[in-house]
Amino acid sequence: KAGVTQTPRYLIKTRGQQVTLSCSPISGHRSVSWYQQTPGQGLQFLFEYFSETQRNKGNFPGRFSGRQFSNSRSEMNVSTLELGDSALYLCASSLEGQWLDEQYFGPGTRLTVT
Amino acid sequence: AQSVAQPEDQVNVAEGNPLTVKCTYSVSGNPYLFWYVQYPNRGLQFLLKYITGDNLVKGSYGFEAEFNKSQTSFHLKKPSALVSDSALYFCAVRDEGTGFQKLVFGTGTRLLVSP
């Protein structure tokens, strides 16, 4: 069974631009969660999607948004990029979500904002 | 709000010795607690979780964690460390919040196992 895939793996953007990251979950998994990892703030939960609906969210500004498609693939969008958005963005999938079952993580997308 | 604390930035242990990575929690209600591991240049991996039941939780790769309600701790343990266990370990708690749930992570503990 294929694991969680994230594209692209690396991305360089300029401040003020927007970016879209993609996550393909394990087949059959309906929950996709997104996380941001930075040296300063550590690991932070962004949001969780389940059956195309945002079910849970962390404390991030509205510039961070996401969506989930009918095949459970998810995208995360960050608009008006700031230098502080430079981070490793991880997505994870699971069958039912809400951390009640095991999450499987992708390798991450490393975003650099210049 | 729920939170977890990992008091040690780094833990050093010799291969073959037992290891403990500490985590304390602050929650209202019943805690949902987790341990994750991040190997160099790789994504996170789930190790184990405590929701309810036995205070000793067994997880992947021979790891286990002990839930202690009186000490509000959820320490990660392994009887015999391997060099390959060297990695970054995160404790986390599910925060029920108001309306939304979220996962709150500790700051991480780097485990170094020497040969």
Chai-1 contact restraints between the chains, C-beta under 6 A:
chainA,res_idxA,chainB,res_idxB,connection_type,confidence,min_distance_angstrom,max_distance_angstrom,comment,restraint_id
A,G42,B,T107,contact,1.0,0.0,6.0,A-B,restraint_1
A,L43,B,F105,contact,1.0,0.0,6.0,A-B,restraint_2
A,F45,B,K102,contact,1.0,0.0,6.0,A-B,restraint_3
A,F45,B,L103,contact,1.0,0.0,6.0,A-B,restraint_4
A,N56,B,F100,contact,1.0,0.0,6.0,A-B,restraint_5
A,N56,B,Q101,contact,1.0,0.0,6.0,A-B,restraint_6
A,N56,B,K102,contact,1.0,0.0,6.0,A-B,restraint_7
A,K57,B,F100,contact,1.0,0.0,6.0,A-B,restraint_8
A,G58,B,K102,contact,1.0,0.0,6.0,A-B,restraint_9
A,L90,B,G43,contact,1.0,0.0,6.0,A-B,restraint_10
A,Q98,B,Q101,contact,1.0,0.0,6.0,A-B,restraint_11
A,W99,B,R94,contact,1.0,0.0,6.0,A-B,restraint_12
A,W99,B,L103,contact,1.0,0.0,6.0,A-B,restraint_13
A,E102,B,F46,contact,1.0,0.0,6.0,A-B,restraint_14
A,Q103,B,F46,contact,1.0,0.0,6.0,A-B,restraint_15
A,F105,B,G43,contact,1.0,0.0,6.0,A-B,restraint_16
A,F105,B,L44,contact,1.0,0.0,6.0,A-B,restraint_17
A,G106,B,G43,contact,1.0,0.0,6.0,A-B,restraint_18
A,P107,B,G43,contact,1.0,0.0,6.0,A-B,restraint_19
A,G108,B,G43,contact,1.0,0.0,6.0,A-B,restraint_20
